[in-house]
Amino acid sequence: MPTSRPDRAFAVFGGTFDPIHMAHLACAQYVLKHCAVREVQLMPCHLPAHRASPGVSAEHRAAMVQIAIEHIPGVHLQSLELNKHSPSYTVDSLRLLREQYPRGGLLFVMGMDSLAYFKQWHQWQNILQLAHLVVCQRPGSSAEDGDCPSLLQHYGTNSLQDLHLLDAGKIMLLDNPPQDLSATRIRALLEKNQQSDELTPLIPAEVLQYIKTERLYSGI
């Protein structure tokens, strides 16, 4: 484990979390353990820049994240984007985080499917000047897809020390077990009013109870 710097790296995992589910939590815990970071911050976006707006408010999605991670040491809610009234561009959020944490490795967590079109992201080069990318495996996606080969050729690393000794600029592929689970699938089950025993393997029971209490998705 890299220990030569007192300001150990931390990771930020952004997304809509609409709703947060077991694959999100598994990825966050994998990064926490295998990347030797001091913490993983889950950062719900207000309005995603690259996809349709969520049907549930940022406040509710953040509440579900907080409920889901309440008993997971080292995983925290990052509320940076919750009060924004414009699309959430990753580069802007990372700049704000860099103002708070000017030194030390900053890891931005994404899925392999996102890396495949990363060059379409707003100011993608600047993102790599602000942070490293750590990429979780996703079913149906590979390092041969889209932008992945050229990005890995220029920025790829297999060295965990790079993520700690350098502040930014590297891309590392993780070896997490991919889980075939998506928020789209969960929303479809919720809208069909599926029974709790079908949903509890997919999302934390406390999150499911919150969804029911707040009536966040039609049919539940």
N, C-alpha and C positions, 0 to 999 in steps of 0.2 A: 504494500500500500504506500503511495507517495506521501511522504511526511516532511519534505524539505521546505515547505512553505507553511507559515502559520495560518494563512487565510485559505483554508481548504475550499475546494470547489463546491458549488451548489448547483442544483438543476432546477429548471423551470419547465413545466409540462403544460402547454397551452391547448385549449380546445373549447368546443361548445359545451361538452358534458351535458348532453340533452337526451337522456339523463346520464349521469356517471354510472359506470357498470364495472363488472369484475375484471374485464380486460384492462381498463384504465388503471385500476388499483394494482393489478399484477405487474403492469409495466412500470409504474411508479416504484413499487417495492423492488423490482429487479434492478432498476437504476440505482436506487439507494444502496443496495447491497453490493452490486458488481462494479459500480463506478466509484465507490469509496467517497461519495459526496457527504457533506455534513447534513444536507436536507434536500428534499424534493418539494418544490412549491407547485401546486396545481393552480393554474391561472385561467378561470373561465373568461371567455371574451364576451364583450357586450354585443357587438354586431360583427360577425365574421366577415372578413374581406373576400374570401375565396369561395363562399358557399351561401346558400339561402339562409335568411335569418331564422333563428330558432323560434319555435312556437311557444316556448316558455320563457318568462322573463329572466334576465341575468340574476336578479335577486333570488329567485327560486332555484336556479341552477347552482348558484353559489351555496345556498343553504343545503342542497343535496350533497354537494362536495364536502361541506363541513361535517355533515352527519356521517358520510361514508368513511372519512379519515379520522374521526374522533379518537379512535383507539389504535391508530397506526403510528407508532413513534417515528419521528423524522420526516413525516409527510404533512405539509401544511397548506392552508389556503392562501393564495396570493390574490388580493382584491384590487390590484392595480387598474384593471380595465373596466371594473364594474360601473363606474360613474361616467364613462365616455358616452358621447352622443353621436359618434361618428364611427365608421368602420375601424375595427381593431387591427392595425398593421403591426406585425411582430416586431419590425425594426424600431418602431416608436416605443413599444413597451420595453424592448431591450435597452434602448438608450436611457429610459427612466431608471431601469434597474442598475445600469452602469453608474448613474449618478449616485445611487444609494450604496453600491458596492463597486468602487472604482478599480479595485485590484482583486485578482484571483480568478480562477477558472470559472466561467459561467457556461453551463451546459443547457442547450435548448433541446428538449425531447420531442421527437416526431416519429411518425410511422414511415415505413419504407414506401408506402403508397404516396405520401407527401413528398418525399425526397425525389421521386420520379418526375415531379413537375416543379421542383424547387426554383428553377430559373424563371418561372413565371411569377414568383412572389415579388412583392414590392421591395425594391432595393435589396435584392438577395445578396449582392456582394457585401453590402454594409452589415447585413446580419452576421456574416462570417467574420467581420472585423470586430464585432461586439461579443460573439459567443462561439462556442463549439456546437456542433450538432451531434447528438447521439440518437441513433436510429433503431427503433424497435422493429422486429420482424412482424409482418402482417401476412395472413393467408392470402395467396394469390398474387403477391408482390415479390419481386426479387431485385437483386443488385444489377440485373441486366436491363431493367426497365427504364425508359425515358432518359432523364438527365443523370441517372445514377452513375453510369460508367465514367462520364467525363468529370463529374464532381469528385468521385472517389479517386480518380487519377491525379487530380490537382490538390485535393485537400484531405484525402483519406489517411487514416492512421490506425494501427493496431496497438499502439502504445498507450496504456492508461496514464503513464506519466505525462504524456503530451497534454492531456486534459487538465492536469494539475500544475505543471510547470509553465505552461503557456496560458495566457488569458483567453485566447480565442483563436479561431481560424482552422480548426481541424474537424473532420467528420469521422465518426467511429460507428461501425455497424455492431449492434449487440446480438447476442446469441440467445435471446429469450425464447421460450417456447411460444410460438404464435397461437393465439386463441381466435377461433372463428366466431367472433361476437361483435355486433355493431349496435349503436344506439338506434339506428333505423329499424333494425329487427325488433328491438325492445319496444319502441314506440308502436310498432304494428301490433304486437301482442297486447300492449296496454289498451290500444284503441278497440281491440276485439274483446276486451274484458276477460282476458284469460285468467285462469285460477292462479292463486298465489304460488302453489307448488310448482307451476311451470315457470314462474318468474324468479323465484328466490335463488336458483342457481346462477342467475344472470346478473342480478343487482342485489346489494345488501338489503336485508329485511327491513331495516330502519328507513332506508330510502324508499322502499315500496310503501311503507306505512305513511311516510310524508306525502308521497304522490296521491295516495288514497284520501288522506285528510284534506289536502289542498285541492283535490280534483284537478290535477294539472293536465291530464291527458284524457280526451274524451273516451268514454266507455269504462273507465275504471271507477 
